[in-house]
Amino acid sequence: MKTSTLVHAAVFAAFALPVAAFAGPAPEPAFKAEKCYGIAAAAANDCQTATHSCAGSATRASDPASWIYVPAGTCAKIAGGKLAAK
C-alpha cells in the first residue's frame, strides 16, 4: 500500500515539475489592453512582482504592485486602478 502511494506521488511530481517550471506572467490578451495596478483580487493577478513569481499567485487583494490586463482606457474608470505601480 505504501509503495503504491509513493509511486503515485513520484509520477505526479514528474508531470507537475515541467508545468511549474514554465509558470510566469499571463500572456497578453488578443484585445488592445493596458496593465492596471492595484485592483487584482488575491490569486487573480496577471503579473510577476517582487513578492511572487507568476500569474495567479498574489497573496492579497488590491496589492499596489500586482496588475491585471484590462481593455485599454478602462483602468482609469476603476476605483483604485493605476496605470503604474506604486
N, CA, C and O atoms as a CHARMM CRD file, in Angstrom:
* protein
*
  344
    1    1 MET  N      0.82800  -1.19200   0.00000 PROA 1      0.00000
    2    1 MET  CA     0.00000   0.00000   0.00000 PROA 1      0.00000
    3    1 MET  C      0.86900   1.25100   0.00000 PROA 1      0.00000
    4    1 MET  O      0.60200   2.18300  -0.75900 PROA 1      0.00000
    5    2 LYS  N      1.89700   1.29000   0.83200 PROA 2      0.00000
    6    2 LYS  CA     2.76700   2.45400   0.90700 PROA 2      0.00000
    7    2 LYS  C      3.58300   2.61400  -0.36800 PROA 2      0.00000
    8    2 LYS  O      3.82900   3.73800  -0.80400 PROA 2      0.00000
    9    3 THR  N      4.00600   1.51000  -0.97100 PROA 3      0.00000
   10    3 THR  CA     4.76400   1.57400  -2.21400 PROA 3      0.00000
   11    3 THR  C      3.91200   2.17600  -3.32300 PROA 3      0.00000
   12    3 THR  O      4.40300   2.98100  -4.11400 PROA 3      0.00000
   13    4 SER  N      2.65800   1.79900  -3.38500 PROA 4      0.00000
   14    4 SER  CA     1.74500   2.32500  -4.38300 PROA 4      0.00000
   15    4 SER  C      1.57900   3.84600  -4.23500 PROA 4      0.00000
   16    4 SER  O      1.57600   4.57600  -5.22600 PROA 4      0.00000
   17    5 THR  N      1.44400   4.30200  -3.00800 PROA 5      0.00000
   18    5 THR  CA     1.30900   5.74100  -2.74800 PROA 5      0.00000
   19    5 THR  C      2.56800   6.47400  -3.17400 PROA 5      0.00000
   20    5 THR  O      2.49400   7.55300  -3.76100 PROA 5      0.00000
   21    6 LEU  N      3.71800   5.89600  -2.88200 PROA 6      0.00000
   22    6 LEU  CA     4.99200   6.50500  -3.25800 PROA 6      0.00000
   23    6 LEU  C      5.13400   6.58900  -4.77500 PROA 6      0.00000
   24    6 LEU  O      5.60000   7.60100  -5.30000 PROA 6      0.00000
   25    7 VAL  N      4.74200   5.54700  -5.46900 PROA 7      0.00000
   26    7 VAL  CA     4.80500   5.54100  -6.93600 PROA 7      0.00000
   27    7 VAL  C      3.88100   6.60300  -7.51600 PROA 7      0.00000
   28    7 VAL  O      4.26600   7.32700  -8.43400 PROA 7      0.00000
   29    8 HSD  N      2.66100   6.70100  -6.98400 PROA 8      0.00000
   30    8 HSD  CA     1.72400   7.71100  -7.46700 PROA 8      0.00000
   31    8 HSD  C      2.27400   9.11300  -7.24100 PROA 8      0.00000
   32    8 HSD  O      2.14900   9.97500  -8.11100 PROA 8      0.00000
   33    9 ALA  N      2.87600   9.34600  -6.09200 PROA 9      0.00000
   34    9 ALA  CA     3.44900  10.66000  -5.79300 PROA 9      0.00000
   35    9 ALA  C      4.59500  10.98600  -6.73900 PROA 9      0.00000
   36    9 ALA  O      4.71800  12.12400  -7.19300 PROA 9      0.00000
   37   10 ALA  N      5.42400  10.01400  -7.03800 PROA 10     0.00000
   38   10 ALA  CA     6.55100  10.23000  -7.94800 PROA 10     0.00000
   39   10 ALA  C      6.07000  10.53200  -9.36200 PROA 10     0.00000
   40   10 ALA  O      6.62100  11.40800 -10.02900 PROA 10     0.00000
   41   11 VAL  N      5.05800   9.82200  -9.82000 PROA 11     0.00000
   42   11 VAL  CA     4.51400  10.07300 -11.16300 PROA 11     0.00000
   43   11 VAL  C      3.89200  11.46300 -11.22500 PROA 11     0.00000
   44   11 VAL  O      4.10000  12.18800 -12.19800 PROA 11     0.00000
   45   12 PHE  N      3.13700  11.84300 -10.20500 PROA 12     0.00000
   46   12 PHE  CA     2.53700  13.17800 -10.16100 PROA 12     0.00000
   47   12 PHE  C      3.62300  14.24700 -10.18700 PROA 12     0.00000
   48   12 PHE  O      3.50200  15.23000 -10.91800 PROA 12     0.00000
   49   13 ALA  N      4.67100  14.07200  -9.40700 PROA 13     0.00000
   50   13 ALA  CA     5.76300  15.04900  -9.35600 PROA 13     0.00000
   51   13 ALA  C      6.45300  15.16300 -10.71400 PROA 13     0.00000
   52   13 ALA  O      6.83800  16.25900 -11.12400 PROA 13     0.00000
   53   14 ALA  N      6.61100  14.05400 -11.40300 PROA 14     0.00000
   54   14 ALA  CA     7.26200  14.07700 -12.71100 PROA 14     0.00000
   55   14 ALA  C      6.45800  14.88600 -13.72500 PROA 14     0.00000
   56   14 ALA  O      7.03600  15.55200 -14.58300 PROA 14     0.00000
   57   15 PHE  N      5.14200  14.83500 -13.63400 PROA 15     0.00000
   58   15 PHE  CA     4.30000  15.60400 -14.55100 PROA 15     0.00000
   59   15 PHE  C      4.12800  17.05200 -14.09700 PROA 15     0.00000
   60   15 PHE  O      4.01400  17.94600 -14.93500 PROA 15     0.00000
   61   16 ALA  N      4.10800  17.29500 -12.80900 PROA 16     0.00000
   62   16 ALA  CA     3.87300  18.64000 -12.27300 PROA 16     0.00000
   63   16 ALA  C      5.10100  19.52900 -12.40600 PROA 16     0.00000
   64   16 ALA  O      4.95400  20.73500 -12.60800 PROA 16     0.00000
   65   17 LEU  N      6.28500  18.98800 -12.30000 PROA 17     0.00000
   66   17 LEU  CA     7.50700  19.78400 -12.33800 PROA 17     0.00000
   67   17 LEU  C      7.66100  20.56500 -13.63700 PROA 17     0.00000
   68   17 LEU  O      7.94500  21.76100 -13.57200 PROA 17     0.00000
   69   18 PRO  N      7.49000  19.96400 -14.80800 PROA 18     0.00000
   70   18 PRO  CA     7.61900  20.76000 -16.03500 PROA 18     0.00000
   71   18 PRO  C      6.58100  21.87400 -16.14000 PROA 18     0.00000
   72   18 PRO  O      6.88200  22.94100 -16.67400 PROA 18     0.00000
   73   19 VAL  N      5.38900  21.65300 -15.65000 PROA 19     0.00000
   74   19 VAL  CA     4.34800  22.68000 -15.68100 PROA 19     0.00000
   75   19 VAL  C      4.74700  23.84300 -14.78300 PROA 19     0.00000
   76   19 VAL  O      4.60900  25.00000 -15.18100 PROA 19     0.00000
   77   20 ALA  N      5.23500  23.56200 -13.59000 PROA 20     0.00000
   78   20 ALA  CA     5.64800  24.60400 -12.65100 PROA 20     0.00000
   79   20 ALA  C      6.85700  25.37500 -13.17400 PROA 20     0.00000
   80   20 ALA  O      6.99100  26.56800 -12.90200 PROA 20     0.00000
   81   21 ALA  N      7.72800  24.71500 -13.91600 PROA 21     0.00000
   82   21 ALA  CA     8.93100  25.37600 -14.42500 PROA 21     0.00000
   83   21 ALA  C      8.59500  26.44600 -15.46000 PROA 21     0.00000
   84   21 ALA  O      9.36300  27.39300 -15.62800 PROA 21     0.00000
   85   22 PHE  N      7.47100  26.31900 -16.15300 PROA 22     0.00000
   86   22 PHE  CA     7.10800  27.27400 -17.17800 PROA 22     0.00000
   87   22 PHE  C      6.08800  28.30800 -16.71400 PROA 22     0.00000
   88   22 PHE  O      5.60500  29.10000 -17.52200 PROA 22     0.00000
   89   23 ALA  N      5.75500  28.31200 -15.43200 PROA 23     0.00000
   90   23 ALA  CA     4.81600  29.30500 -14.90700 PROA 23     0.00000
   91   23 ALA  C      5.45800  30.68100 -14.98000 PROA 23     0.00000
   92   23 ALA  O      6.66000  30.82200 -14.75500 PROA 23     0.00000
   93   24 GLY  N      4.67700  31.67300 -15.28800 PROA 24     0.00000
   94   24 GLY  CA     5.18900  33.03200 -15.40000 PROA 24     0.00000
   95   24 GLY  C      4.05100  33.99000 -15.59500 PROA 24     0.00000
   96   24 GLY  O      2.90800  33.68400 -15.25300 PROA 24     0.00000
   97   25 PRO  N      4.34700  35.14700 -16.14200 PROA 25     0.00000
   98   25 PRO  CA     3.28500  36.12300 -16.37300 PROA 25     0.00000
   99   25 PRO  C      2.23600  35.58500 -17.34900 PROA 25     0.00000
  100   25 PRO  O      2.52700  34.73000 -18.18600 PROA 25     0.00000
  101   26 ALA  N      1.03500  36.09300 -17.22700 PROA 26     0.00000
  102   26 ALA  CA    -0.03600  35.70500 -18.14300 PROA 26     0.00000
  103   26 ALA  C      0.27500  36.24700 -19.53500 PROA 26     0.00000
  104   26 ALA  O      0.87800  37.31300 -19.65300 PROA 26     0.00000
  105   27 PRO  N     -0.12000  35.54300 -20.58200 PROA 27     0.00000
  106   27 PRO  CA     0.10700  36.05900 -21.93200 PROA 27     0.00000
  107   27 PRO  C     -0.75700  37.29100 -22.19300 PROA 27     0.00000
  108   27 PRO  O     -1.85400  37.41500 -21.64900 PROA 27     0.00000
  109   28 GLU  N     -0.26300  38.18500 -23.01600 PROA 28     0.00000
  110   28 GLU  CA    -1.03200  39.39100 -23.33800 PROA 28     0.00000
  111   28 GLU  C     -2.28000  38.98200 -24.11600 PROA 28     0.00000
  112   28 GLU  O     -2.19900  38.16900 -25.03600 PROA 28     0.00000
  113   29 PRO  N     -3.42800  39.54100 -23.75200 PROA 29     0.00000
  114   29 PRO  CA    -4.67400  39.15400 -24.42300 PROA 29     0.00000
  115   29 PRO  C     -4.72200  39.63900 -25.87200 PROA 29     0.00000
  116   29 PRO  O     -3.93400  40.49000 -26.28500 PROA 29     0.00000
  117   30 ALA  N     -5.66500  39.07800 -26.63100 PROA 30     0.00000
  118   30 ALA  CA    -5.80500  39.42300 -28.04500 PROA 30     0.00000
  119   30 ALA  C     -6.36300  40.84200 -28.24500 PROA 30     0.00000
  120   30 ALA  O     -6.11100  41.46400 -29.27700 PROA 30     0.00000
  121   31 PHE  N     -7.11100  41.34800 -27.27200 PROA 31     0.00000
  122   31 PHE  CA    -7.66400  42.69300 -27.40000 PROA 31     0.00000
  123   31 PHE  C     -6.63000  43.75000 -27.00100 PROA 31     0.00000
  124   31 PHE  O     -5.64600  43.43100 -26.33300 PROA 31     0.00000
  125   32 LYS  N     -6.84900  45.01200 -27.40600 PROA 32     0.00000
  126   32 LYS  CA    -5.94200  46.09800 -27.02900 PROA 32     0.00000
  127   32 LYS  C     -6.06400  46.30100 -25.51800 PROA 32     0.00000
  128   32 LYS  O     -7.12900  46.66500 -25.01900 PROA 32     0.00000
  129   33 ALA  N     -4.97000  46.06200 -24.79800 PROA 33     0.00000
  130   33 ALA  CA    -5.02400  46.03100 -23.34000 PROA 33     0.00000
  131   33 ALA  C     -4.02600  46.99100 -22.71100 PROA 33     0.00000
  132   33 ALA  O     -3.08700  47.46300 -23.35300 PROA 33     0.00000
  133   34 GLU  N     -4.26300  47.26100 -21.43300 PROA 34     0.00000
  134   34 GLU  CA    -3.31600  48.01600 -20.62100 PROA 34     0.00000
  135   34 GLU  C     -3.19400  47.31000 -19.27500 PROA 34     0.00000
  136   34 GLU  O     -4.09700  46.58600 -18.85600 PROA 34     0.00000
  137   35 LYS  N     -2.07000  47.52900 -18.60700 PROA 35     0.00000
  138   35 LYS  CA    -1.86800  46.95400 -17.28600 PROA 35     0.00000
  139   35 LYS  C     -2.49500  47.88500 -16.26700 PROA 35     0.00000
  140   35 LYS  O     -2.24700  49.09100 -16.28700 PROA 35     0.00000
  141   36 CYS  N     -3.31300  47.33100 -15.37200 PROA 36     0.00000
  142   36 CYS  CA    -3.97900  48.12500 -14.34000 PROA 36     0.00000
  143   36 CYS  C     -3.52600  47.60500 -12.97600 PROA 36     0.00000
  144   36 CYS  O     -3.82000  46.46800 -12.60600 PROA 36     0.00000
  145   37 TYR  N     -2.81500  48.44100 -12.24300 PROA 37     0.00000
  146   37 TYR  CA    -2.24100  48.07800 -10.94800 PROA 37     0.00000
  147   37 TYR  C     -3.21800  48.35000  -9.80900 PROA 37     0.00000
  148   37 TYR  O     -4.02300  49.27900  -9.87500 PROA 37     0.00000
  149   38 GLY  N     -3.13700  47.53200  -8.77100 PROA 38     0.00000
  150   38 GLY  CA    -3.86400  47.77300  -7.53600 PROA 38     0.00000
  151   38 GLY  C     -5.29600  47.29500  -7.48200 PROA 38     0.00000
  152   38 GLY  O     -5.99700  47.60000  -6.51700 PROA 38     0.00000
  153   39 ILE  N     -5.75900  46.56200  -8.47200 PROA 39     0.00000
  154   39 ILE  CA    -7.15900  46.12500  -8.46000 PROA 39     0.00000
  155   39 ILE  C     -7.32700  44.61400  -8.49800 PROA 39     0.00000
  156   39 ILE  O     -8.45200  44.12100  -8.42500 PROA 39     0.00000
  157   40 ALA  N     -6.24400  43.87800  -8.61000 PROA 40     0.00000
  158   40 ALA  CA    -6.34300  42.41700  -8.72100 PROA 40     0.00000
  159   40 ALA  C     -6.81500  41.79700  -7.41000 PROA 40     0.00000
  160   40 ALA  O     -6.40400  42.21500  -6.32800 PROA 40     0.00000
  161   41 ALA  N     -7.66800  40.81300  -7.52300 PROA 41     0.00000
  162   41 ALA  CA    -8.08500  40.03600  -6.35800 PROA 41     0.00000
  163   41 ALA  C     -6.94400  39.09200  -5.97400 PROA 41     0.00000
  164   41 ALA  O     -6.06000  38.82500  -6.78700 PROA 41     0.00000
  165   42 ALA  N     -6.96000  38.59700  -4.76200 PROA 42     0.00000
  166   42 ALA  CA    -5.95000  37.63000  -4.33900 PROA 42     0.00000
  167   42 ALA  C     -5.99200  36.42600  -5.27700 PROA 42     0.00000
  168   42 ALA  O     -7.06600  35.91100  -5.58900 PROA 42     0.00000
  169   43 ALA  N     -4.83700  35.98800  -5.71800 PROA 43     0.00000
  170   43 ALA  CA    -4.67400  34.83400  -6.61300 PROA 43     0.00000
  171   43 ALA  C     -5.28200  35.05700  -7.99200 PROA 43     0.00000
  172   43 ALA  O     -5.57700  34.08900  -8.69300 PROA 43     0.00000
  173   44 ALA  N     -5.47900  36.32600  -8.40300 PROA 44     0.00000
  174   44 ALA  CA    -6.05600  36.59400  -9.72200 PROA 44     0.00000
  175   44 ALA  C     -5.24300  37.62700 -10.48800 PROA 44     0.00000
  176   44 ALA  O     -5.78200  38.31100 -11.35800 PROA 44     0.00000
  177   45 ASN  N     -3.96100  37.75200 -10.18200 PROA 45     0.00000
  178   45 ASN  CA    -3.10700  38.71500 -10.87500 PROA 45     0.00000
  179   45 ASN  C     -2.57400  38.13200 -12.18100 PROA 45     0.00000
  180   45 ASN  O     -2.57100  36.91600 -12.36600 PROA 45     0.00000
  181   46 ASP  N     -2.12600  38.99600 -13.07800 PROA 46     0.00000
  182   46 ASP  CA    -1.55800  38.56800 -14.35500 PROA 46     0.00000
  183   46 ASP  C     -0.05000  38.78600 -14.40400 PROA 46     0.00000
  184   46 ASP  O      0.55200  38.65000 -15.46900 PROA 46     0.00000
  185   47 CYS  N      0.56500  39.11800 -13.28800 PROA 47     0.00000
  186   47 CYS  CA     1.94700  39.57600 -13.34200 PROA 47     0.00000
  187   47 CYS  C      2.89200  38.85000 -12.41400 PROA 47     0.00000
  188   47 CYS  O      2.49700  38.02700 -11.58800 PROA 47     0.00000
  189   48 GLN  N      4.14000  39.18400 -12.58200 PROA 48     0.00000
  190   48 GLN  CA     5.22000  38.72300 -11.72900 PROA 48     0.00000
  191   48 GLN  C      5.74600  39.95400 -11.00400 PROA 48     0.00000
  192   48 GLN  O      6.04200  40.96100 -11.64800 PROA 48     0.00000
  193   49 THR  N      5.87000  39.89800  -9.68700 PROA 49     0.00000
  194   49 THR  CA     6.37200  41.03600  -8.91900 PROA 49     0.00000
  195   49 THR  C      7.48700  40.57900  -7.98600 PROA 49     0.00000
  196   49 THR  O      7.92600  39.43100  -8.05000 PROA 49     0.00000
  197   50 ALA  N      7.93400  41.46700  -7.13600 PROA 50     0.00000
  198   50 ALA  CA     8.99300  41.12500  -6.18100 PROA 50     0.00000
  199   50 ALA  C      8.52200  40.11100  -5.14100 PROA 50     0.00000
  200   50 ALA  O      9.34700  39.40700  -4.55900 PROA 50     0.00000
  201   51 THR  N      7.21200  40.02100  -4.89400 PROA 51     0.00000
  202   51 THR  CA     6.71300  39.13100  -3.85800 PROA 51     0.00000
  203   51 THR  C      6.17900  37.80200  -4.37800 PROA 51     0.00000
  204   51 THR  O      5.95600  36.88700  -3.58500 PROA 51     0.00000
  205   52 HSD  N      5.97000  37.66900  -5.66500 PROA 52     0.00000
  206   52 HSD  CA     5.52400  36.39500  -6.23200 PROA 52     0.00000
  207   52 HSD  C      6.06100  36.26100  -7.64100 PROA 52     0.00000
  208   52 HSD  O      6.39300  37.25400  -8.28800 PROA 52     0.00000
  209   53 SER  N      6.14700  35.01600  -8.11600 PROA 53     0.00000
  210   53 SER  CA     6.86000  34.76700  -9.35300 PROA 53     0.00000
  211   53 SER  C      6.00400  34.50500 -10.57700 PROA 53     0.00000
  212   53 SER  O      6.53500  34.39500 -11.68200 PROA 53     0.00000
  213   54 CYS  N      4.68900  34.40300 -10.41000 PROA 54     0.00000
  214   54 CYS  CA     3.89800  34.12700 -11.60200 PROA 54     0.00000
  215   54 CYS  C      2.44600  34.55400 -11.44000 PROA 54     0.00000
  216   54 CYS  O      1.98700  34.88500 -10.34700 PROA 54     0.00000
  217   55 ALA  N      1.74600  34.53600 -12.56000 PROA 55     0.00000
  218   55 ALA  CA     0.33300  34.90800 -12.57900 PROA 55     0.00000
  219   55 ALA  C     -0.46400  34.01300 -11.64900 PROA 55     0.00000
  220   55 ALA  O     -0.19100  32.82000 -11.52200 PROA 55     0.00000
  221   56 GLY  N     -1.46200  34.61400 -10.99800 PROA 56     0.00000
  222   56 GLY  CA    -2.33500  33.84800 -10.12200 PROA 56     0.00000
  223   56 GLY  C     -1.75100  33.55800  -8.75700 PROA 56     0.00000
  224   56 GLY  O     -2.27400  32.70600  -8.03800 PROA 56     0.00000
  225   57 SER  N     -0.68400  34.24000  -8.37500 PROA 57     0.00000
  226   57 SER  CA    -0.05800  33.93200  -7.09300 PROA 57     0.00000
  227   57 SER  C     -0.01300  35.10500  -6.12000 PROA 57     0.00000
  228   57 SER  O      0.71900  35.05300  -5.13100 PROA 57     0.00000
  229   58 ALA  N     -0.77500  36.15700  -6.37900 PROA 58     0.00000
  230   58 ALA  CA    -0.83900  37.27700  -5.43000 PROA 58     0.00000
  231   58 ALA  C     -1.49600  36.79200  -4.14200 PROA 58     0.00000
  232   58 ALA  O     -2.49800  36.07900  -4.18200 PROA 58     0.00000
  233   59 THR  N     -0.93600  37.17300  -3.01300 PROA 59     0.00000
  234   59 THR  CA    -1.45300  36.68400  -1.73800 PROA 59     0.00000
  235   59 THR  C     -2.48500  37.61000  -1.11400 PROA 59     0.00000
  236   59 THR  O     -3.16300  37.22100  -0.16300 PROA 59     0.00000
  237   60 ARG  N     -2.61800  38.82700  -1.62900 PROA 60     0.00000
  238   60 ARG  CA    -3.62300  39.73600  -1.06900 PROA 60     0.00000
  239   60 ARG  C     -4.30600  40.51300  -2.20100 PROA 60     0.00000
  240   60 ARG  O     -3.73400  40.71900  -3.27100 PROA 60     0.00000
  241   61 ALA  N     -5.51500  40.92500  -1.93900 PROA 61     0.00000
  242   61 ALA  CA    -6.27500  41.70600  -2.91300 PROA 61     0.00000
  243   61 ALA  C     -5.78700  43.15200  -2.90800 PROA 61     0.00000
  244   61 ALA  O     -5.30700  43.64200  -1.88700 PROA 61     0.00000
  245   62 SER  N     -5.90800  43.82000  -4.02300 PROA 62     0.00000
  246   62 SER  CA    -5.55700  45.23700  -4.19400 PROA 62     0.00000
  247   62 SER  C     -4.09300  45.53800  -3.89700 PROA 62     0.00000
  248   62 SER  O     -3.76900  46.63700  -3.44600 PROA 62     0.00000
  249   63 ASP  N     -3.21100  44.58500  -4.14200 PROA 63     0.00000
  250   63 ASP  CA    -1.77400  44.79900  -3.96000 PROA 63     0.00000
  251   63 ASP  C     -1.31900  45.84000  -4.97700 PROA 63     0.00000
  252   63 ASP  O     -1.51700  45.63300  -6.17400 PROA 63     0.00000
  253   64 PRO  N     -0.71400  46.95800  -4.54900 PROA 64     0.00000
  254   64 PRO  CA    -0.33500  48.00800  -5.49000 PROA 64     0.00000
  255   64 PRO  C      0.74400  47.59100  -6.48700 PROA 64     0.00000
  256   64 PRO  O      0.92500  48.26800  -7.49900 PROA 64     0.00000
  257   65 ALA  N      1.46200  46.50200  -6.23500 PROA 65     0.00000
  258   65 ALA  CA     2.48600  46.03300  -7.16900 PROA 65     0.00000
  259   65 ALA  C      1.93400  45.04200  -8.19000 PROA 65     0.00000
  260   65 ALA  O      2.57300  44.79500  -9.21300 PROA 65     0.00000
  261   66 SER  N      0.77100  44.47700  -7.93200 PROA 66     0.00000
  262   66 SER  CA     0.17500  43.48700  -8.83300 PROA 66     0.00000
  263   66 SER  C     -0.72600  44.16200  -9.85200 PROA 66     0.00000
  264   66 SER  O     -1.39700  45.15000  -9.55300 PROA 66     0.00000
  265   67 TRP  N     -0.73000  43.61100 -11.06700 PROA 67     0.00000
  266   67 TRP  CA    -1.58600  44.18500 -12.11400 PROA 67     0.00000
  267   67 TRP  C     -2.34600  43.08500 -12.83500 PROA 67     0.00000
  268   67 TRP  O     -2.01000  41.90300 -12.75600 PROA 67     0.00000
  269   68 ILE  N     -3.37600  43.51500 -13.53400 PROA 68     0.00000
  270   68 ILE  CA    -4.11700  42.63800 -14.42900 PROA 68     0.00000
  271   68 ILE  C     -4.31000  43.37500 -15.75500 PROA 68     0.00000
  272   68 ILE  O     -4.28000  44.60400 -15.80800 PROA 68     0.00000
  273   69 TYR  N     -4.50500  42.61000 -16.80700 PROA 69     0.00000
  274   69 TYR  CA    -4.82200  43.21600 -18.10000 PROA 69     0.00000
  275   69 TYR  C     -6.28900  43.62100 -18.11800 PROA 69     0.00000
  276   69 TYR  O     -7.15900  42.84100 -17.73200 PROA 69     0.00000
  277   70 VAL  N     -6.55900  44.83100 -18.56200 PROA 70     0.00000
  278   70 VAL  CA    -7.92200  45.31700 -18.76700 PROA 70     0.00000
  279   70 VAL  C     -7.97100  45.96300 -20.14700 PROA 70     0.00000
  280   70 VAL  O     -6.92700  46.35200 -20.67100 PROA 70     0.00000
  281   71 PRO  N     -9.14900  46.08900 -20.75000 PROA 71     0.00000
  282   71 PRO  CA    -9.23700  46.76300 -22.03600 PROA 71     0.00000
  283   71 PRO  C     -8.69200  48.19400 -21.93600 PROA 71     0.00000
  284   71 PRO  O     -8.90600  48.88100 -20.93600 PROA 71     0.00000
  285   72 ALA  N     -7.99800  48.62500 -22.96700 PROA 72     0.00000
  286   72 ALA  CA    -7.39400  49.96600 -22.99200 PROA 72     0.00000
  287   72 ALA  C     -8.44300  51.02800 -22.68700 PROA 72     0.00000
  288   72 ALA  O     -9.54300  51.00300 -23.23900 PROA 72     0.00000
  289   73 GLY  N     -8.09200  51.96600 -21.80000 PROA 73     0.00000
  290   73 GLY  CA    -8.98700  53.04000 -21.43000 PROA 73     0.00000
  291   73 GLY  C     -9.89000  52.72200 -20.24900 PROA 73     0.00000
  292   73 GLY  O    -10.66400  53.57500 -19.81500 PROA 73     0.00000
  293   74 THR  N     -9.80100  51.51400 -19.72600 PROA 74     0.00000
  294   74 THR  CA   -10.68400  51.08600 -18.65000 PROA 74     0.00000
  295   74 THR  C    -10.10300  51.33800 -17.26600 PROA 74     0.00000
  296   74 THR  O    -10.85600  51.62600 -16.33600 PROA 74     0.00000
  297   75 CYS  N     -8.80300  51.24000 -17.10000 PROA 75     0.00000
  298   75 CYS  CA    -8.18300  51.29800 -15.77700 PROA 75     0.00000
  299   75 CYS  C     -8.52800  52.57700 -15.01900 PROA 75     0.00000
  300   75 CYS  O     -8.81200  52.53000 -13.82200 PROA 75     0.00000
  301   76 ALA  N     -8.50700  53.70900 -15.70200 PROA 76     0.00000
  302   76 ALA  CA    -8.80200  54.98300 -15.04300 PROA 76     0.00000
  303   76 ALA  C    -10.23900  55.05800 -14.53900 PROA 76     0.00000
  304   76 ALA  O    -10.55500  55.89000 -13.68900 PROA 76     0.00000
  305   77 LYS  N    -11.11100  54.19500 -15.05700 PROA 77     0.00000
  306   77 LYS  CA   -12.51300  54.19900 -14.65300 PROA 77     0.00000
  307   77 LYS  C    -12.78300  53.28500 -13.45700 PROA 77     0.00000
  308   77 LYS  O    -13.89700  53.27200 -12.93200 PROA 77     0.00000
  309   78 ILE  N    -11.78500  52.52700 -13.02500 PROA 78     0.00000
  310   78 ILE  CA   -11.95600  51.57500 -11.92800 PROA 78     0.00000
  311   78 ILE  C    -11.40600  52.18900 -10.65000 PROA 78     0.00000
  312   78 ILE  O    -10.27700  52.67800 -10.62900 PROA 78     0.00000
  313   79 ALA  N    -12.20100  52.16800  -9.58200 PROA 79     0.00000
  314   79 ALA  CA   -11.75300  52.71300  -8.29900 PROA 79     0.00000
  315   79 ALA  C    -10.50200  52.00200  -7.82200 PROA 79     0.00000
  316   79 ALA  O    -10.49800  50.77900  -7.68700 PROA 79     0.00000
  317   80 GLY  N     -9.45000  52.74400  -7.56800 PROA 80     0.00000
  318   80 GLY  CA    -8.19400  52.18300  -7.10500 PROA 80     0.00000
  319   80 GLY  C     -7.25000  51.77200  -8.21000 PROA 80     0.00000
  320   80 GLY  O     -6.10700  51.40900  -7.93100 PROA 80     0.00000
  321   81 GLY  N     -7.68900  51.81500  -9.45600 PROA 81     0.00000
  322   81 GLY  CA    -6.85800  51.41800 -10.58300 PROA 81     0.00000
  323   81 GLY  C     -5.81500  52.46700 -10.92400 PROA 81     0.00000
  324   81 GLY  O     -6.12900  53.65400 -11.00400 PROA 81     0.00000
  325   82 LYS  N     -4.58300  52.03900 -11.12400 PROA 82     0.00000
  326   82 LYS  CA    -3.46900  52.91400 -11.50200 PROA 82     0.00000
  327   82 LYS  C     -2.76300  52.33500 -12.72100 PROA 82     0.00000
  328   82 LYS  O     -2.67900  51.11700 -12.87600 PROA 82     0.00000
  329   83 LEU  N     -2.25900  53.20600 -13.58000 PROA 83     0.00000
  330   83 LEU  CA    -1.54200  52.74800 -14.77100 PROA 83     0.00000
  331   83 LEU  C     -0.07000  52.46300 -14.49700 PROA 83     0.00000
  332   83 LEU  O      0.63400  51.96700 -15.37700 PROA 83     0.00000
  333   84 ALA  N      0.40800  52.76700 -13.28800 PROA 84     0.00000
  334   84 ALA  CA     1.78000  52.49700 -12.90200 PROA 84     0.00000
  335   84 ALA  C      1.81000  51.95100 -11.47900 PROA 84     0.00000
  336   84 ALA  O      0.93000  52.25400 -10.67300 PROA 84     0.00000
  337   85 ALA  N      2.82200  51.14600 -11.17600 PROA 85     0.00000
  338   85 ALA  CA     2.95100  50.59000  -9.82300 PROA 85     0.00000
  339   85 ALA  C      3.31500  51.70100  -8.84300 PROA 85     0.00000
  340   85 ALA  O      3.94900  52.69000  -9.21100 PROA 85     0.00000
  341   86 LYS  N      2.90700  51.52300  -7.60500 PROA 86     0.00000
  342   86 LYS  CA     3.27300  52.48700  -6.56000 PROA 86     0.00000
  343   86 LYS  C      4.69500  52.27500  -6.13500 PROA 86     0.00000
  344   86 LYS  O      5.19200  52.98800  -5.26300 PROA 86     0.00000
